[in-house]
Amino acid sequence: MKNTALTDVHVSLGAKMVPFAGYNMPVQYSGINAEHEAVRKSVGVFDVSHMGEFILKGDRALDLIQRVSSNDASKLYDGKIQYTYLPNEDGGIVDDLLVYRIDAKTYMLVVNASNIEKDWDWISKHNTEDVEMVDISDKTSLLAVQGPKSVRVLQALTDIDLSSMDYYTFAKGVFAGVDNVLISATGYTGAGGFEIYFENSHAEHIWNAVFEAGKDFDIKPVGLGARDTLRLEMGFCLYGNDIDESTSPLEAGLGWVTKFTKDFVNSDNLKNEKEQGIKNKLVGFEVLDRGIARHDYEIQDEKGNQIGRVTSGTQSPSLSKSIGLGYVKKDFSKEGTNIFINIRNKPVRAVVVKPPFIK
């Protein structure tokens, strides 16, 4: 397993460490519910340095991104970020990712940790015009500082005006005395906040500076466990659970980042699928009776017929009820539809709701 530059810090803080995407990662420190609450009400810090970062440079960098990704990256401007996905040739998804436009000829792609090698190979396969590609994943650290008080904590460490940054934009500058730090107004929690990219050599210094700045705001380190409950309360997809090589991006609700104003990998087939209509749909649901929905549990109709499956499920710390995402036949996807989750061979009542689960 790989370690991040902060693994020793996590161990010293008593974190429970687990293997994740080939990395030794903290799943929790003080407890998932306490960490979840810190992010929703104050501020929490995640080490997400396991994520992958690629730099694409050159006159044809944008052309390559346009060819392999679903969204229209020509709409980007310097300092703007875009959510998109890499379609495969069989109707599924290689990965979902973020595209950062540094300048007209330089882009950073941020990909999921479990897909770094696969994504690199996929993009390289389509790089027929010698776009310069650099994998900076192993030398880059990434902190996600999330929560309603995150701007007050981080502003003390930089001259970049964080409160004026629009969602899905970024800036580079000095942070905690370190030059060339990239700060983006992004996150995976729905609680607001920033993600901070820097070289590994500065990791412990920046971690300590953030916690010193946040000591009066009840700042907490947060692990992968609360990261999952936070993202699920917002209805955000997790690659490997809710989307993968076999799931249709249109059935997954990613039509909003599928732009048929350009040609890209498998775009003709996806366009046909849109015109013919999808057969299944990824929906959110709340469990009405006792029981927690888990990944791969069957979703049934009132007669016990299977109509789908759960892709993500948890007990929501904010709502104190079981929530989840799952694919169902389109006829059962309307908000308010009653469905049943097969929990330990017992059908448990649930209802389709429109994410986010917390408003």
C-alpha positions as CSV (number, residue, x, y, z in Angstrom):
1,M,0.0,0.0,0.0
2,K,1.0,3.6,-0.7
3,N,1.1,6.2,2.1
4,T,0.3,9.9,1.7
5,A,2.8,12.5,3.0
6,L,0.5,12.8,6.1
7,T,0.1,9.1,7.0
8,D,2.4,9.4,10.1
9,V,0.3,12.4,11.3
10,H,-2.9,10.4,11.0
11,V,-1.4,7.5,13.0
12,S,-0.2,9.9,15.7
13,L,-3.7,11.3,16.0
14,G,-5.1,7.8,16.6
15,A,-6.9,7.4,13.3
16,K,-8.2,4.0,12.3
17,M,-6.3,3.3,9.1
18,V,-7.7,1.1,6.3
19,P,-6.7,0.1,2.8
20,F,-8.5,2.3,0.2
21,A,-7.7,2.5,-3.5
22,G,-4.2,1.1,-2.9
23,Y,-3.5,3.7,-0.1
24,N,-3.3,3.5,3.7
25,M,-6.0,6.0,4.6
26,P,-7.8,7.2,7.8
27,V,-11.4,6.0,7.9
28,Q,-12.1,7.8,11.2
29,Y,-10.5,9.6,14.2
30,S,-13.0,10.6,16.9
31,G,-15.9,8.8,15.2
32,I,-17.9,9.1,12.0
33,N,-20.9,11.0,13.5
34,A,-18.8,13.5,15.3
35,E,-16.7,14.2,12.3
36,H,-19.7,14.4,10.1
37,E,-21.3,17.0,12.4
38,A,-18.1,19.0,12.5
39,V,-18.2,19.5,8.7
40,R,-21.9,20.3,8.7
41,K,-21.7,22.8,11.5
42,S,-18.1,24.1,11.7
43,V,-15.1,22.9,9.8
44,G,-13.3,19.6,9.1
45,V,-10.1,18.6,7.2
46,F,-9.7,15.6,5.0
47,D,-6.5,14.3,3.6
48,V,-7.4,13.3,0.1
49,S,-3.9,13.2,-1.3
50,H,-4.7,9.7,-2.8
51,M,-6.6,11.5,-5.6
52,G,-4.8,11.6,-9.0
53,E,-3.7,14.7,-10.8
54,F,-2.6,14.9,-14.5
55,I,-1.2,18.0,-16.3
56,L,-2.0,18.3,-20.0
57,K,-0.1,20.9,-22.0
58,G,0.2,22.1,-25.5
59,D,-1.7,23.5,-28.5
60,R,-3.9,20.5,-28.7
61,A,-4.5,19.9,-25.0
62,L,-8.1,21.2,-25.2
63,D,-8.7,19.0,-28.3
64,L,-7.7,15.9,-26.4
65,I,-9.9,16.8,-23.4
66,Q,-12.8,17.4,-25.7
67,R,-12.3,14.1,-27.4
68,V,-12.2,11.9,-24.2
69,S,-14.6,13.8,-21.9
70,S,-18.4,14.4,-22.1
71,N,-18.7,18.0,-21.0
72,D,-17.7,21.0,-23.2
73,A,-14.3,22.1,-21.9
74,S,-14.2,24.9,-24.5
75,K,-16.5,26.8,-22.1
76,L,-13.7,26.9,-19.5
77,Y,-11.7,30.1,-18.8
78,D,-8.5,30.6,-16.7
79,G,-9.3,29.7,-13.1
80,K,-12.5,27.8,-13.9
81,I,-13.2,24.1,-13.1
82,Q,-15.6,21.7,-14.7
83,Y,-17.1,18.4,-13.6
84,T,-17.2,15.8,-16.4
85,Y,-16.7,12.1,-17.1
86,L,-14.7,9.8,-19.4
87,P,-17.1,7.7,-21.5
88,N,-16.0,4.2,-22.5
89,E,-16.9,2.7,-25.9
90,D,-19.5,0.4,-24.4
91,G,-21.9,2.9,-22.9
92,G,-20.3,3.0,-19.5
93,I,-18.0,5.3,-17.6
94,V,-14.2,5.1,-17.3
95,D,-14.2,7.7,-14.5
96,D,-15.7,10.9,-13.4
97,L,-13.3,13.8,-12.8
98,L,-12.6,17.6,-12.6
99,V,-10.9,19.6,-15.3
100,Y,-9.0,22.8,-14.2
101,R,-8.1,25.3,-16.8
102,I,-4.7,26.8,-15.8
103,D,-4.4,28.7,-19.1
104,A,-5.4,28.1,-22.8
105,K,-2.7,25.5,-23.2
106,T,-2.5,24.0,-19.7
107,Y,-5.1,21.9,-17.9
108,M,-5.1,19.8,-14.7
109,L,-7.3,16.8,-14.5
110,V,-8.2,15.5,-11.0
111,V,-9.2,11.8,-11.1
112,N,-10.3,9.1,-8.6
113,A,-7.5,7.3,-6.7
114,S,-8.6,3.9,-7.8
115,N,-8.6,4.8,-11.5
116,I,-5.3,6.7,-11.8
117,E,-3.5,4.1,-13.9
118,K,-6.6,3.2,-15.9
119,D,-7.4,6.9,-16.7
120,W,-3.8,7.6,-17.7
121,D,-3.8,4.7,-20.1
122,W,-7.2,5.7,-21.5
123,I,-6.3,9.3,-22.1
124,S,-2.9,8.3,-23.5
125,K,-4.6,5.9,-25.9
126,H,-6.5,8.8,-27.4
127,N,-3.5,11.2,-27.3
128,T,-2.7,11.0,-31.1
129,E,-1.4,14.6,-31.4
130,D,1.5,14.5,-28.9
131,V,-0.1,16.5,-26.1
132,E,2.4,16.7,-23.2
133,M,1.0,14.6,-20.3
134,V,2.5,14.7,-16.8
135,D,1.3,12.6,-13.9
136,I,1.9,14.6,-10.8
137,S,-0.2,12.4,-8.5
138,D,2.7,11.0,-6.4
139,K,4.2,14.4,-5.6
140,T,1.0,16.3,-4.9
141,S,-0.8,16.5,-1.6
142,L,-4.5,17.6,-1.4
143,L,-6.5,18.7,1.7
144,A,-10.2,19.3,1.6
145,V,-11.2,21.9,4.2
146,Q,-15.0,21.8,4.4
147,G,-17.7,23.4,6.4
148,P,-19.5,26.7,7.0
149,K,-16.5,28.1,8.9
150,S,-13.8,27.0,6.5
151,V,-13.4,30.4,4.8
152,R,-12.8,32.1,8.2
153,V,-10.2,29.5,9.1
154,L,-8.3,29.6,5.8
155,Q,-8.5,33.3,5.1
156,A,-6.0,33.9,7.9
157,L,-3.4,31.9,5.9
158,T,-3.6,33.7,2.5
159,D,-4.1,37.0,0.8
160,I,-6.3,35.3,-1.8
161,D,-9.9,36.7,-1.3
162,L,-11.6,33.4,-0.5
163,S,-15.0,34.8,0.2
164,S,-15.2,36.2,-3.3
165,M,-14.3,33.0,-5.1
166,D,-17.2,31.5,-7.0
167,Y,-18.1,27.8,-6.8
168,Y,-15.9,25.7,-9.1
169,T,-13.2,28.3,-9.5
170,F,-9.6,28.3,-8.3
171,A,-6.7,30.6,-7.7
172,K,-2.9,30.1,-7.1
173,G,-0.9,32.0,-4.6
174,V,0.9,32.0,-1.2
175,F,-0.8,29.9,1.5
176,A,0.6,29.4,5.0
177,G,3.8,31.0,3.7
178,V,4.1,28.5,0.9
179,D,4.2,29.7,-2.7
180,N,2.4,28.2,-5.7
181,V,-0.5,26.7,-3.7
182,L,-3.7,26.0,-5.7
183,I,-6.9,26.7,-3.8
184,S,-10.2,25.7,-5.3
185,A,-13.8,26.4,-4.2
186,T,-14.8,22.8,-4.6
187,G,-15.7,19.8,-2.4
188,Y,-17.6,16.6,-2.0
189,T,-19.6,17.4,1.1
190,G,-22.2,20.0,0.2
191,A,-21.1,22.0,3.3
192,G,-19.0,24.5,1.4
193,G,-15.3,24.8,1.6
194,F,-12.1,24.5,-0.4
195,E,-9.5,22.0,-1.7
196,I,-5.8,22.9,-1.4
197,Y,-3.2,21.4,-3.7
198,F,0.6,21.6,-2.9
199,E,3.8,19.7,-3.1
200,N,4.3,16.8,-0.6
201,S,7.2,18.5,1.1
202,H,4.9,21.1,2.5
203,A,2.2,18.7,3.8
204,E,2.9,18.6,7.5
205,H,3.6,22.4,7.7
206,I,0.3,23.2,5.9
207,W,-1.7,20.6,7.9
208,N,-0.4,22.1,11.2
209,A,-1.0,25.7,10.0
210,V,-4.6,24.9,9.1
211,F,-5.3,23.3,12.5
212,E,-3.6,26.2,14.3
213,A,-5.8,28.7,12.4
214,G,-8.9,26.6,13.2
215,K,-8.3,25.9,16.9
216,D,-11.0,28.5,17.9
217,F,-13.5,26.9,15.5
218,D,-13.6,23.4,16.8
219,I,-11.8,22.1,13.7
220,K,-11.5,18.3,13.4
221,P,-9.7,15.9,11.2
222,V,-12.2,13.8,9.2
223,G,-11.8,10.4,7.7
224,L,-13.3,8.5,4.7
225,G,-16.2,7.2,6.8
226,A,-17.7,10.7,7.2
227,R,-16.7,11.7,3.7
228,D,-19.0,8.9,2.5
229,T,-22.0,9.9,4.7
230,L,-21.6,13.6,3.8
231,R,-21.5,13.0,0.0
232,L,-24.4,10.6,0.2
233,E,-26.6,13.2,2.0
234,M,-26.0,15.4,-1.0
235,G,-26.7,12.5,-3.5
236,F,-23.2,12.7,-5.0
237,C,-22.1,9.7,-7.0
238,L,-19.2,7.5,-5.9
239,Y,-17.3,5.8,-8.6
240,G,-17.3,2.1,-8.1
241,N,-20.6,2.2,-6.3
242,D,-23.1,4.4,-8.2
243,I,-21.2,4.7,-11.5
244,D,-18.7,2.3,-13.2
245,E,-17.7,0.8,-16.5
246,S,-21.1,-0.8,-17.0
247,T,-23.5,2.0,-15.9
248,S,-25.0,4.4,-18.4
249,P,-24.1,8.0,-17.6
250,L,-27.6,9.0,-18.8
251,E,-29.3,6.6,-16.4
252,A,-26.9,7.9,-13.7
253,G,-28.3,11.4,-14.2
254,L,-25.2,12.8,-15.8
255,G,-27.0,14.1,-18.9
256,W,-26.3,17.7,-17.6
257,V,-22.6,17.1,-18.3
258,T,-23.1,15.3,-21.6
259,K,-22.8,17.8,-24.3
260,F,-23.8,16.7,-27.8
261,T,-22.6,20.0,-29.3
262,K,-19.2,18.2,-30.0
263,D,-18.0,14.7,-30.9
264,F,-16.4,12.6,-28.1
265,V,-15.9,8.9,-27.3
266,N,-19.1,7.0,-27.9
267,S,-21.1,10.2,-28.3
268,D,-23.2,8.8,-31.2
269,N,-24.4,5.9,-29.1
270,L,-25.1,8.0,-26.1
271,K,-27.1,10.4,-28.3
272,N,-29.1,7.4,-29.6
273,E,-29.8,6.2,-26.0
274,K,-31.0,9.7,-25.1
275,E,-33.4,9.8,-28.1
276,Q,-34.7,6.3,-27.5
277,G,-35.2,6.9,-23.7
278,I,-33.4,5.3,-20.8
279,K,-34.7,2.1,-19.2
280,N,-33.4,2.6,-15.7
281,K,-32.7,5.6,-13.5
282,L,-30.5,6.3,-10.5
283,V,-32.8,7.6,-7.7
284,G,-32.5,8.7,-4.1
285,F,-34.7,7.0,-1.5
286,E,-35.5,7.2,2.2
287,V,-36.2,4.1,4.2
288,L,-39.5,4.5,6.1
289,D,-39.3,1.5,8.4
290,R,-36.5,0.1,10.5
291,G,-33.4,-1.1,8.6
292,I,-30.4,0.3,6.8
293,A,-30.0,-0.1,3.0
294,R,-26.6,-1.3,1.9
295,H,-24.8,-1.6,-1.4
296,D,-26.2,-4.3,-3.7
297,Y,-29.4,-4.9,-1.7
298,E,-32.3,-5.7,-4.0
299,I,-35.0,-3.0,-4.6
300,Q,-38.5,-4.5,-5.1
301,D,-42.0,-3.5,-5.9
302,E,-44.9,-4.2,-3.6
303,K,-45.3,-7.7,-5.1
304,G,-41.7,-8.6,-4.4
305,N,-40.5,-8.4,-7.9
306,Q,-37.0,-7.1,-8.3
307,I,-37.0,-3.6,-9.9
308,G,-33.4,-2.5,-9.2
309,R,-30.6,-2.5,-6.7
310,V,-29.1,-0.3,-4.1
311,T,-25.7,1.3,-5.1
312,S,-25.1,3.3,-1.9
313,G,-26.8,3.3,1.5
314,T,-26.1,4.5,5.0
315,Q,-27.7,5.8,8.2
316,S,-27.7,9.6,7.7
317,P,-26.2,11.3,10.7
318,S,-28.0,14.6,9.9
319,L,-31.5,13.0,9.4
320,S,-31.3,10.0,11.7
321,K,-32.8,7.8,9.0
322,S,-31.5,5.4,6.4
323,I,-31.0,6.9,2.9
324,G,-29.6,5.6,-0.3
325,L,-29.1,5.7,-4.0
326,G,-30.1,3.0,-6.4
327,Y,-31.0,2.1,-10.0
328,V,-34.7,1.3,-10.6
329,K,-36.8,0.7,-13.7
330,K,-37.9,4.1,-15.0
331,D,-41.5,3.4,-14.2
332,F,-40.6,3.4,-10.5
333,S,-38.4,6.5,-10.6
334,K,-40.9,9.2,-9.9
335,E,-40.6,11.2,-6.7
336,G,-43.0,9.8,-4.1
337,T,-43.1,6.3,-5.5
338,N,-43.2,3.5,-2.9
339,I,-40.5,0.9,-3.2
340,F,-39.1,-1.8,-0.9
341,I,-35.5,-2.6,0.1
342,N,-34.8,-6.3,0.7
343,I,-32.9,-6.2,4.0
344,R,-31.9,-9.6,5.3
345,N,-34.7,-11.2,3.2
346,K,-37.3,-8.9,4.5
347,P,-39.0,-6.2,2.4
348,V,-38.6,-2.8,4.1
349,R,-40.7,0.2,3.0
350,A,-38.9,3.1,1.3
351,V,-39.9,6.1,-0.8
352,V,-38.2,7.7,-3.8
353,V,-37.0,11.2,-3.0
354,K,-35.1,13.8,-5.0
355,P,-31.5,14.4,-3.7
356,P,-30.0,16.2,-2.0
357,F,-31.5,14.6,1.1
358,I,-30.7,17.7,3.2
359,K,-31.5,21.1,1.8
